[in-house]
Amino acid sequence: MGNHFICMSKKDSKEVGSRSKRIGGRSQRKLVTEEELHLQALSMALQQHQLSQRFEGSMSRRIGSTSSRRRTLPDSVQLNNNNNNNNKQDPELLVNIKTKKFVLIHGEGFGAWCWYKTVALLEEIGLQPVALDLTGSGIDLTDSKNVTTLEEYSKPLNVYLENLPEDEKVVLVGHSIGGACVSYALEHYPHKISKAIFLCATMVTDGQRPFDVFADQLGSAEQFMQESKFLIHGNGKEKPPTGFMFEKEQMKGLYFNQSPAKDVALAMVSMRQSPIGPIMEKLCLSPDKYGTARRFYIQTLDDRALSPDVQEKLVGENPPEGVFKIKGSDHCPFFSKPQSLHKILVEIAQIQ
C-alpha cells in the first residue's frame, strides 16, 4: 500500500469531528497547517514520480546532443539502457574522472527535487551527486520574502563548500538563475571547485546583475520592478516587491515546452516563488578568482525562457573554456533531455 495524502476542507473537518465523537475508540484527526500540507504534497509527488519513472531504451535513440567543441565520447560513457546492466560501471571511466562529486544547484522557483533524473544517472556510473535546496526553495522552510541578498540565497551552497575537506573539490552545476550562485561560489570558494558548469544559466560578468541577462525579454530592472504582474509583495503592497512567480500556464510555456507531462505535473505542485533581491544584486567578480575558474556552458536550443540567442551572447561576452549544445531541449534539460545532459556532464568531468 502506498502513502496517502488527504487534504480536508473546513466543512469536511467538522463532519469528521462529529463522526469521531460518535465512534468509540477512534481519535479525532488533527488539522495540519498549510506549510505541512505543502511539504507532504511535495514529498508524495516526488516519491511517487521517482518510483514510476523509468528511462526507455528507445529514448537514447531519440535524443541528440551536439558540442561546439566536438569530442567523441569513449564507449564506456555511452549509457546502457538494458535494465539488466544499469548498475554496471566502467572502472576505467571512474579513474579518468578526478573529481567525482557533483553539486547541483537549481534555478528560480525550483528545488533539489528537479535533479532526480540527473542524480540517478550519475549515481549509476559511480559518481557522487548532491542536489541542494537554496534558501527559501524546495523544502527549505525559510520564507522567501526574507531572502534579500545573493549571499543569503546561496547560504546552503556556501555552507556545503565551507565544510568540504581541504583535499576535496567538486564539479559545480548551476541551472538558470542558479548560475549566479555558481559565480558567487567561484569568487569566494575558488579552491573548492574544480569545474563550474552553467546550464542555460546566468553566467554574468563583473558588475552585472543576474536579472540583466533577461533584460531583452523582460525589460529593464526598474521597469520590471514597477510594472510586472508577476511580482509578489510579501511585506505589503505599499512596500517594494519581495519575490516573483509566473502563472502556471506561463511557466509551462516558458520552461517546459519539451518536457514530459509527468515532470510538468511534478513541477506544478513543487515550484515556489523566487526572492527578487538576489537577482537584482550586482556581482563583484575578480580576474584572479572568478577569472581563472574553469567554466563550461551548456546551451539549450529550444529554450523559451532564456533564448538561444541570449545564451550565445552570454558565452560571447564572457567566454568559457568549453561550450556544449543540446538539440530539442527546453529550459529544463534535466526533464526534457536527461540522457543528453548526463553525457555532457560526464564528458566535462573527464576533461583534464
Contacts in CASP RR format, 6 or more apart in sequence:
PFRMAT RR
TARGET T0000
AUTHOR 0000-0000-0000
METHOD contacts of the structure
MODEL  1
MGNHFICMSKKDSKEVGSRSKRIGGRSQRKLVTEEELHLQALSMALQQHQ
LSQRFEGSMSRRIGSTSSRRRTLPDSVQLNNNNNNNNKQDPELLVNIKTK
KFVLIHGEGFGAWCWYKTVALLEEIGLQPVALDLTGSGIDLTDSKNVTTL
EEYSKPLNVYLENLPEDEKVVLVGHSIGGACVSYALEHYPHKISKAIFLC
ATMVTDGQRPFDVFADQLGSAEQFMQESKFLIHGNGKEKPPTGFMFEKEQ
MKGLYFNQSPAKDVALAMVSMRQSPIGPIMEKLCLSPDKYGTARRFYIQT
LDDRALSPDVQEKLVGENPPEGVFKIKGSDHCPFFSKPQSLHKILVEIAQ
IQ
3 44 0 8 1.000
3 47 0 8 1.000
5 40 0 8 1.000
5 41 0 8 1.000
5 44 0 8 1.000
7 37 0 8 1.000
8 16 0 8 1.000
8 29 0 8 1.000
8 31 0 8 1.000
13 29 0 8 1.000
13 31 0 8 1.000
16 28 0 8 1.000
16 29 0 8 1.000
17 28 0 8 1.000
17 29 0 8 1.000
20 26 0 8 1.000
20 27 0 8 1.000
20 28 0 8 1.000
20 29 0 8 1.000
21 28 0 8 1.000
32 40 0 8 1.000
35 141 0 8 1.000
39 139 0 8 1.000
41 269 0 8 1.000
42 113 0 8 1.000
42 138 0 8 1.000
42 139 0 8 1.000
42 269 0 8 1.000
42 270 0 8 1.000
43 139 0 8 1.000
45 265 0 8 1.000
45 266 0 8 1.000
45 269 0 8 1.000
45 270 0 8 1.000
46 113 0 8 1.000
46 116 0 8 1.000
46 266 0 8 1.000
46 270 0 8 1.000
49 116 0 8 1.000
49 262 0 8 1.000
49 263 0 8 1.000
49 266 0 8 1.000
50 116 0 8 1.000
52 262 0 8 1.000
53 116 0 8 1.000
53 117 0 8 1.000
53 262 0 8 1.000
55 81 0 8 1.000
55 117 0 8 1.000
55 338 0 8 1.000
55 339 0 8 1.000
56 81 0 8 1.000
57 81 0 8 1.000
57 82 0 8 1.000
59 81 0 8 1.000
59 339 0 8 1.000
60 79 0 8 1.000
60 81 0 8 1.000
60 339 0 8 1.000
63 337 0 8 1.000
63 339 0 8 1.000
63 340 0 8 1.000
64 326 0 8 1.000
64 327 0 8 1.000
64 328 0 8 1.000
64 337 0 8 1.000
64 340 0 8 1.000
65 324 0 8 1.000
65 325 0 8 1.000
65 326 0 8 1.000
65 327 0 8 1.000
65 337 0 8 1.000
65 340 0 8 1.000
65 341 0 8 1.000
65 343 0 8 1.000
65 344 0 8 1.000
66 324 0 8 1.000
66 325 0 8 1.000
66 326 0 8 1.000
66 327 0 8 1.000
67 323 0 8 1.000
67 324 0 8 1.000
67 325 0 8 1.000
67 344 0 8 1.000
67 347 0 8 1.000
68 322 0 8 1.000
68 323 0 8 1.000
68 324 0 8 1.000
68 325 0 8 1.000
69 322 0 8 1.000
69 323 0 8 1.000
69 324 0 8 1.000
71 347 0 8 1.000
73 343 0 8 1.000
73 346 0 8 1.000
73 347 0 8 1.000
74 93 0 8 1.000
76 90 0 8 1.000
76 92 0 8 1.000
76 93 0 8 1.000
77 93 0 8 1.000
77 343 0 8 1.000
77 346 0 8 1.000
77 347 0 8 1.000
77 350 0 8 1.000
78 343 0 8 1.000
79 121 0 8 1.000
79 339 0 8 1.000
79 342 0 8 1.000
79 343 0 8 1.000
80 86 0 8 1.000
80 88 0 8 1.000
86 124 0 8 1.000
87 124 0 8 1.000
89 124 0 8 1.000
89 125 0 8 1.000
89 126 0 8 1.000
90 125 0 8 1.000
93 125 0 8 1.000
93 346 0 8 1.000
93 350 0 8 1.000
94 100 0 8 1.000
94 125 0 8 1.000
94 126 0 8 1.000
94 127 0 8 1.000
96 350 0 8 1.000
97 127 0 8 1.000
97 346 0 8 1.000
97 349 0 8 1.000
97 350 0 8 1.000
98 194 0 8 1.000
98 352 0 8 1.000
99 169 0 8 1.000
99 170 0 8 1.000
99 171 0 8 1.000
99 194 0 8 1.000
99 195 0 8 1.000
99 349 0 8 1.000
100 126 0 8 1.000
100 127 0 8 1.000
100 128 0 8 1.000
100 349 0 8 1.000
101 127 0 8 1.000
101 128 0 8 1.000
101 129 0 8 1.000
101 130 0 8 1.000
101 168 0 8 1.000
101 169 0 8 1.000
101 170 0 8 1.000
101 171 0 8 1.000
102 122 0 8 1.000
102 127 0 8 1.000
102 128 0 8 1.000
102 129 0 8 1.000
102 130 0 8 1.000
102 170 0 8 1.000
102 171 0 8 1.000
102 172 0 8 1.000
102 173 0 8 1.000
102 345 0 8 1.000
102 349 0 8 1.000
103 129 0 8 1.000
103 130 0 8 1.000
103 131 0 8 1.000
103 132 0 8 1.000
103 157 0 8 1.000
103 160 0 8 1.000
103 161 0 8 1.000
103 170 0 8 1.000
103 171 0 8 1.000
103 172 0 8 1.000
103 173 0 8 1.000
104 112 0 8 1.000
104 115 0 8 1.000
104 118 0 8 1.000
104 119 0 8 1.000
104 129 0 8 1.000
104 130 0 8 1.000
104 131 0 8 1.000
104 132 0 8 1.000
104 173 0 8 1.000
104 174 0 8 1.000
104 175 0 8 1.000
105 132 0 8 1.000
105 134 0 8 1.000
105 157 0 8 1.000
105 172 0 8 1.000
105 173 0 8 1.000
105 174 0 8 1.000
105 175 0 8 1.000
105 178 0 8 1.000
105 179 0 8 1.000
105 181 0 8 1.000
105 182 0 8 1.000
106 112 0 8 1.000
106 114 0 8 1.000
106 115 0 8 1.000
106 131 0 8 1.000
106 132 0 8 1.000
106 133 0 8 1.000
106 134 0 8 1.000
106 137 0 8 1.000
106 138 0 8 1.000
106 174 0 8 1.000
106 175 0 8 1.000
106 176 0 8 1.000
106 178 0 8 1.000
107 134 0 8 1.000
107 174 0 8 1.000
107 175 0 8 1.000
107 176 0 8 1.000
107 177 0 8 1.000
107 178 0 8 1.000
107 179 0 8 1.000
107 201 0 8 1.000
108 176 0 8 1.000
108 177 0 8 1.000
108 178 0 8 1.000
108 274 0 8 1.000
108 279 0 8 1.000
109 137 0 8 1.000
109 245 0 8 1.000
109 271 0 8 1.000
109 272 0 8 1.000
109 273 0 8 1.000
109 274 0 8 1.000
110 137 0 8 1.000
110 138 0 8 1.000
110 175 0 8 1.000
110 176 0 8 1.000
110 267 0 8 1.000
110 270 0 8 1.000
110 271 0 8 1.000
111 131 0 8 1.000
111 133 0 8 1.000
111 134 0 8 1.000
111 137 0 8 1.000
111 138 0 8 1.000
111 270 0 8 1.000
111 272 0 8 1.000
112 131 0 8 1.000
112 132 0 8 1.000
112 133 0 8 1.000
112 138 0 8 1.000
113 131 0 8 1.000
113 138 0 8 1.000
113 266 0 8 1.000
113 270 0 8 1.000
114 175 0 8 1.000
114 267 0 8 1.000
114 270 0 8 1.000
114 332 0 8 1.000
114 334 0 8 1.000
114 335 0 8 1.000
115 129 0 8 1.000
115 131 0 8 1.000
115 334 0 8 1.000
116 131 0 8 1.000
117 334 0 8 1.000
117 335 0 8 1.000
117 338 0 8 1.000
118 129 0 8 1.000
118 131 0 8 1.000
118 334 0 8 1.000
118 338 0 8 1.000
118 341 0 8 1.000
118 342 0 8 1.000
118 345 0 8 1.000
119 129 0 8 1.000
119 131 0 8 1.000
121 338 0 8 1.000
121 339 0 8 1.000
121 342 0 8 1.000
122 128 0 8 1.000
122 129 0 8 1.000
122 342 0 8 1.000
122 345 0 8 1.000
122 346 0 8 1.000
123 129 0 8 1.000
125 346 0 8 1.000
127 346 0 8 1.000
127 349 0 8 1.000
130 160 0 8 1.000
130 170 0 8 1.000
132 156 0 8 1.000
132 157 0 8 1.000
132 160 0 8 1.000
133 139 0 8 1.000
133 140 0 8 1.000
133 156 0 8 1.000
134 140 0 8 1.000
134 153 0 8 1.000
134 154 0 8 1.000
134 155 0 8 1.000
134 156 0 8 1.000
134 157 0 8 1.000
134 178 0 8 1.000
134 181 0 8 1.000
135 142 0 8 1.000
135 147 0 8 1.000
135 152 0 8 1.000
135 153 0 8 1.000
135 154 0 8 1.000
135 155 0 8 1.000
135 156 0 8 1.000
135 275 0 8 1.000
136 142 0 8 1.000
136 143 0 8 1.000
136 144 0 8 1.000
136 147 0 8 1.000
136 153 0 8 1.000
136 272 0 8 1.000
136 275 0 8 1.000
137 144 0 8 1.000
137 272 0 8 1.000
137 274 0 8 1.000
138 270 0 8 1.000
138 272 0 8 1.000
140 156 0 8 1.000
144 242 0 8 1.000
144 243 0 8 1.000
144 272 0 8 1.000
144 273 0 8 1.000
144 274 0 8 1.000
144 275 0 8 1.000
145 232 0 8 1.000
145 234 0 8 1.000
145 235 0 8 1.000
145 242 0 8 1.000
145 243 0 8 1.000
145 275 0 8 1.000
146 152 0 8 1.000
147 153 0 8 1.000
147 275 0 8 1.000
147 277 0 8 1.000
147 278 0 8 1.000
148 242 0 8 1.000
148 275 0 8 1.000
148 277 0 8 1.000
148 278 0 8 1.000
149 277 0 8 1.000
149 278 0 8 1.000
149 281 0 8 1.000
150 180 0 8 1.000
150 181 0 8 1.000
150 184 0 8 1.000
150 210 0 8 1.000
150 277 0 8 1.000
150 278 0 8 1.000
150 281 0 8 1.000
150 283 0 8 1.000
151 158 0 8 1.000
151 184 0 8 1.000
152 278 0 8 1.000
153 181 0 8 1.000
153 275 0 8 1.000
153 278 0 8 1.000
154 181 0 8 1.000
154 184 0 8 1.000
154 185 0 8 1.000
154 278 0 8 1.000
157 181 0 8 1.000
157 185 0 8 1.000
158 184 0 8 1.000
158 185 0 8 1.000
158 188 0 8 1.000
158 189 0 8 1.000
161 170 0 8 1.000
161 185 0 8 1.000
161 189 0 8 1.000
161 192 0 8 1.000
161 193 0 8 1.000
162 189 0 8 1.000
164 170 0 8 1.000
164 192 0 8 1.000
168 192 0 8 1.000
169 191 0 8 1.000
169 192 0 8 1.000
169 193 0 8 1.000
169 194 0 8 1.000
170 192 0 8 1.000
170 193 0 8 1.000
170 194 0 8 1.000
171 193 0 8 1.000
171 194 0 8 1.000
171 195 0 8 1.000
171 196 0 8 1.000
171 197 0 8 1.000
171 345 0 8 1.000
171 348 0 8 1.000
171 349 0 8 1.000
172 182 0 8 1.000
172 185 0 8 1.000
172 186 0 8 1.000
172 193 0 8 1.000
172 195 0 8 1.000
172 196 0 8 1.000
172 197 0 8 1.000
173 182 0 8 1.000
173 196 0 8 1.000
173 197 0 8 1.000
173 199 0 8 1.000
173 345 0 8 1.000
174 181 0 8 1.000
174 182 0 8 1.000
174 196 0 8 1.000
174 197 0 8 1.000
174 198 0 8 1.000
174 199 0 8 1.000
174 201 0 8 1.000
175 199 0 8 1.000
175 200 0 8 1.000
175 201 0 8 1.000
175 332 0 8 1.000
175 334 0 8 1.000
176 199 0 8 1.000
176 200 0 8 1.000
176 201 0 8 1.000
176 202 0 8 1.000
176 305 0 8 1.000
176 306 0 8 1.000
176 331 0 8 1.000
177 201 0 8 1.000
177 202 0 8 1.000
177 210 0 8 1.000
177 274 0 8 1.000
177 278 0 8 1.000
177 279 0 8 1.000
178 201 0 8 1.000
178 202 0 8 1.000
179 198 0 8 1.000
179 201 0 8 1.000
179 202 0 8 1.000
179 203 0 8 1.000
179 210 0 8 1.000
180 202 0 8 1.000
180 204 0 8 1.000
180 210 0 8 1.000
180 278 0 8 1.000
180 279 0 8 1.000
180 283 0 8 1.000
182 196 0 8 1.000
182 197 0 8 1.000
182 198 0 8 1.000
182 201 0 8 1.000
183 202 0 8 1.000
183 203 0 8 1.000
183 204 0 8 1.000
183 283 0 8 1.000
183 285 0 8 1.000
183 290 0 8 1.000
184 283 0 8 1.000
185 192 0 8 1.000
185 193 0 8 1.000
185 196 0 8 1.000
186 193 0 8 1.000
186 196 0 8 1.000
186 285 0 8 1.000
186 289 0 8 1.000
186 290 0 8 1.000
186 291 0 8 1.000
186 293 0 8 1.000
186 295 0 8 1.000
187 283 0 8 1.000
187 284 0 8 1.000
187 285 0 8 1.000
187 286 0 8 1.000
187 289 0 8 1.000
187 290 0 8 1.000
188 289 0 8 1.000
190 289 0 8 1.000
190 290 0 8 1.000
190 292 0 8 1.000
190 293 0 8 1.000
193 293 0 8 1.000
194 294 0 8 1.000
195 294 0 8 1.000
195 295 0 8 1.000
195 296 0 8 1.000
195 348 0 8 1.000
195 349 0 8 1.000
195 351 0 8 1.000
196 293 0 8 1.000
196 294 0 8 1.000
196 295 0 8 1.000
196 296 0 8 1.000
197 295 0 8 1.000
197 296 0 8 1.000
197 297 0 8 1.000
197 298 0 8 1.000
197 345 0 8 1.000
197 348 0 8 1.000
198 295 0 8 1.000
198 296 0 8 1.000
198 297 0 8 1.000
198 298 0 8 1.000
198 320 0 8 1.000
199 298 0 8 1.000
199 300 0 8 1.000
199 333 0 8 1.000
199 341 0 8 1.000
200 298 0 8 1.000
200 299 0 8 1.000
200 300 0 8 1.000
200 303 0 8 1.000
200 305 0 8 1.000
200 306 0 8 1.000
200 311 0 8 1.000
200 331 0 8 1.000
200 333 0 8 1.000
201 297 0 8 1.000
201 306 0 8 1.000
202 210 0 8 1.000
202 213 0 8 1.000
202 279 0 8 1.000
202 314 0 8 1.000
203 295 0 8 1.000
203 297 0 8 1.000
203 314 0 8 1.000
203 315 0 8 1.000
203 318 0 8 1.000
203 320 0 8 1.000
204 210 0 8 1.000
204 212 0 8 1.000
204 213 0 8 1.000
204 283 0 8 1.000
204 285 0 8 1.000
204 318 0 8 1.000
205 285 0 8 1.000
205 317 0 8 1.000
205 318 0 8 1.000
206 283 0 8 1.000
206 284 0 8 1.000
206 285 0 8 1.000
206 286 0 8 1.000
206 290 0 8 1.000
207 282 0 8 1.000
207 283 0 8 1.000
207 284 0 8 1.000
207 285 0 8 1.000
208 282 0 8 1.000
208 283 0 8 1.000
209 221 0 8 1.000
209 279 0 8 1.000
209 280 0 8 1.000
209 281 0 8 1.000
209 282 0 8 1.000
209 283 0 8 1.000
210 278 0 8 1.000
210 279 0 8 1.000
210 280 0 8 1.000
210 281 0 8 1.000
210 283 0 8 1.000
211 218 0 8 1.000
211 221 0 8 1.000
211 224 0 8 1.000
211 279 0 8 1.000
211 280 0 8 1.000
212 221 0 8 1.000
213 306 0 8 1.000
213 310 0 8 1.000
213 314 0 8 1.000
214 306 0 8 1.000
214 310 0 8 1.000
215 221 0 8 1.000
216 310 0 8 1.000
217 307 0 8 1.000
217 310 0 8 1.000
218 224 0 8 1.000
218 228 0 8 1.000
221 280 0 8 1.000
224 231 0 8 1.000
225 231 0 8 1.000
225 240 0 8 1.000
225 241 0 8 1.000
225 276 0 8 1.000
225 280 0 8 1.000
228 244 0 8 1.000
230 244 0 8 1.000
230 245 0 8 1.000
230 246 0 8 1.000
230 247 0 8 1.000
230 250 0 8 1.000
231 241 0 8 1.000
231 243 0 8 1.000
231 244 0 8 1.000
231 276 0 8 1.000
232 241 0 8 1.000
232 242 0 8 1.000
232 243 0 8 1.000
232 244 0 8 1.000
232 245 0 8 1.000
232 273 0 8 1.000
233 239 0 8 1.000
233 240 0 8 1.000
233 241 0 8 1.000
233 242 0 8 1.000
234 241 0 8 1.000
234 242 0 8 1.000
234 243 0 8 1.000
235 242 0 8 1.000
241 276 0 8 1.000
242 275 0 8 1.000
242 276 0 8 1.000
242 277 0 8 1.000
243 273 0 8 1.000
243 274 0 8 1.000
243 275 0 8 1.000
243 276 0 8 1.000
243 277 0 8 1.000
244 273 0 8 1.000
244 274 0 8 1.000
244 276 0 8 1.000
245 271 0 8 1.000
245 272 0 8 1.000
245 273 0 8 1.000
245 274 0 8 1.000
246 254 0 8 1.000
248 268 0 8 1.000
251 267 0 8 1.000
251 268 0 8 1.000
251 271 0 8 1.000
252 264 0 8 1.000
253 304 0 8 1.000
254 304 0 8 1.000
254 305 0 8 1.000
254 331 0 8 1.000
255 267 0 8 1.000
255 304 0 8 1.000
255 305 0 8 1.000
255 330 0 8 1.000
255 331 0 8 1.000
255 332 0 8 1.000
256 263 0 8 1.000
256 264 0 8 1.000
256 267 0 8 1.000
256 330 0 8 1.000
256 331 0 8 1.000
256 332 0 8 1.000
256 335 0 8 1.000
256 336 0 8 1.000
257 302 0 8 1.000
257 304 0 8 1.000
257 330 0 8 1.000
258 302 0 8 1.000
258 328 0 8 1.000
258 329 0 8 1.000
258 330 0 8 1.000
258 336 0 8 1.000
258 337 0 8 1.000
259 267 0 8 1.000
259 330 0 8 1.000
259 332 0 8 1.000
259 335 0 8 1.000
259 336 0 8 1.000
260 335 0 8 1.000
260 336 0 8 1.000
263 332 0 8 1.000
263 335 0 8 1.000
264 335 0 8 1.000
267 332 0 8 1.000
267 335 0 8 1.000
285 291 0 8 1.000
294 321 0 8 1.000
295 320 0 8 1.000
295 321 0 8 1.000
295 322 0 8 1.000
296 320 0 8 1.000
296 321 0 8 1.000
296 322 0 8 1.000
296 323 0 8 1.000
296 324 0 8 1.000
296 348 0 8 1.000
297 311 0 8 1.000
297 314 0 8 1.000
297 315 0 8 1.000
297 320 0 8 1.000
297 322 0 8 1.000
297 323 0 8 1.000
297 324 0 8 1.000
298 323 0 8 1.000
298 324 0 8 1.000
298 325 0 8 1.000
298 326 0 8 1.000
298 333 0 8 1.000
298 341 0 8 1.000
298 344 0 8 1.000
299 308 0 8 1.000
299 311 0 8 1.000
299 312 0 8 1.000
299 315 0 8 1.000
299 323 0 8 1.000
299 324 0 8 1.000
299 325 0 8 1.000
299 326 0 8 1.000
300 306 0 8 1.000
300 308 0 8 1.000
300 311 0 8 1.000
300 325 0 8 1.000
300 326 0 8 1.000
300 328 0 8 1.000
300 329 0 8 1.000
300 330 0 8 1.000
300 331 0 8 1.000
300 333 0 8 1.000
301 308 0 8 1.000
301 325 0 8 1.000
301 326 0 8 1.000
301 327 0 8 1.000
301 328 0 8 1.000
301 329 0 8 1.000
302 327 0 8 1.000
302 328 0 8 1.000
302 329 0 8 1.000
302 330 0 8 1.000
303 311 0 8 1.000
303 329 0 8 1.000
303 330 0 8 1.000
303 331 0 8 1.000
304 330 0 8 1.000
304 331 0 8 1.000
305 330 0 8 1.000
305 331 0 8 1.000
306 331 0 8 1.000
315 323 0 8 1.000
324 344 0 8 1.000
324 347 0 8 1.000
324 348 0 8 1.000
326 333 0 8 1.000
326 337 0 8 1.000
326 340 0 8 1.000
326 341 0 8 1.000
326 344 0 8 1.000
327 340 0 8 1.000
328 336 0 8 1.000
328 337 0 8 1.000
329 336 0 8 1.000
329 337 0 8 1.000
329 340 0 8 1.000
329 341 0 8 1.000
330 336 0 8 1.000
333 340 0 8 1.000
333 341 0 8 1.000
334 341 0 8 1.000
END
